[in-house]
Amino acid sequence: MKTIAFFNVKGGVGKTTSAVNIAYLAAQSDIRTILWDLDPQSCATWNLGIDDDSAHKAIRVFKGKTPVGQLKLHSPYRGLDVIPADLSLRKLEVLLGSEEDSQKLLDRLAEHLSEQNKLLIFDCAPAYSKLSENIFSCCDVLVVPLLPSPLSLRSYAQLKTFLAGKKQWKKLRLQPFFTMVDKRRKIHTDVLEQAKELIDEEEPLVIPYASDYEKMGTHRAPIHCFANSSAAAKAYQSLWSTLQDRFQLQ
């Protein structure tokens, strides 16, 4: 099972939107996929049409009181399951801080999902934390959405430096991409040009700004389900194809 995570230390960058759309596209590519929502706000859960009212609170998995499989729910989409989040996850940092060898806890829990799934996608809370260190330890690929701003480039450079400081994270592969891009704005095109050296790509991956992102919360569905021919849908299809080719997600 391949494992990827959508991560950024900042909120509001399109992390959850991207995780939901890529999880949907992976499942539509006949890759058995599970999306694990690790953000207490549970927006990924909500955007897939699932209410966070399970009898099993998400924190119980980390306490060893509920098997992770009992939390798994079927989404409305073929081949895509969800481990929902809820507000109980707000206590997760305290729990991880008190556990010995907590850095490997998420990895051990994820092992139980590998028999039935080919791809595990994490939607992460926006912060450096004990949980993010768990993510860095168990993932194959860290997918990093960035806004087209100088501060986003600085944040990504800091992330690269932080990850390089630990031996156990050196195998973690990074895939940055830019969201909410409007190429009519000079600041956006300037940042994309500046980014080329930092991310070591001739042309950065771009998701253009579109109102369809906001409509996901209204429809509670991935963009392809209500705006399949839109520029946003096509951009996410291109991002998925790139991830699939570069990291052998199949």
Secondary structure, DSSP 4 states (H G I P E B T S, - for coil): -EEEEE--SSSSSSHHHHHHHHHHHHHHTT--EEEEE--TT-HHHHHTT--S--SS-THHHHTTSS-HHHH-EE-SSTTEEEE---GGGGGHHHHHHHSTTGGGHHHHHHHTTTTT-SEEEEE--SS-SHHHHHHHHH-SEEEEEE-SSHHHHHHHHHHHHHHHT-GGGTT-EEEEEEEEE-TTSHHHHHHHHHHHHHHT-SS--EEE--THHHHHHHHTS-GGGT-TTSHHHHHHHHHHHHHHHHHT--
